[in-house]
């Protein structure tokens, strides 16, 4: 059972390594997509902010309308009291109470919208700043990646050219050796031809009686007899 657990752990480790390898090879593509996702979420946040601001504006308009209604009905109540019609003034007072209740509720809603708007604006500004910095860093990373890729290509070509130069120099040395050998062979053949020519000329002179026959042994024997 312990062995099985270790095998499962090893397999999980292999899967993790393979996943990390894939992530490493696709790092820039993943980073671009993450930036796009963050930008899309920011766009949605702005849309939400616009909707909240629209609701806030409508609520503030309601509050303004209710405040105006309260002010108008207070005037009606005062006029009713001036005429001594307390019953009518009481009815108007009840209506004012209803308006004030609605106004308090709308003011509470408007305050909630204001708080949400302020929070969302702060979050959006912070997110925009972070995304801007992130995009700048991504551009830097991409530029560095391109430079390193170019440097690697140059290094690879340089290494390959060095290898080709060494191969060419070896070939050149072999050609020089062959040429030197051939030149030596030609010189030797020329020397042999000269020796053969000189021997042939001596023989012709001896046969014509112009040059004495060269017999080294006869010369040595004659010198010994004369002693």
Order of alpha helices (4+ residues) and beta strands (2+ residues): alpha-alpha-alpha-alpha
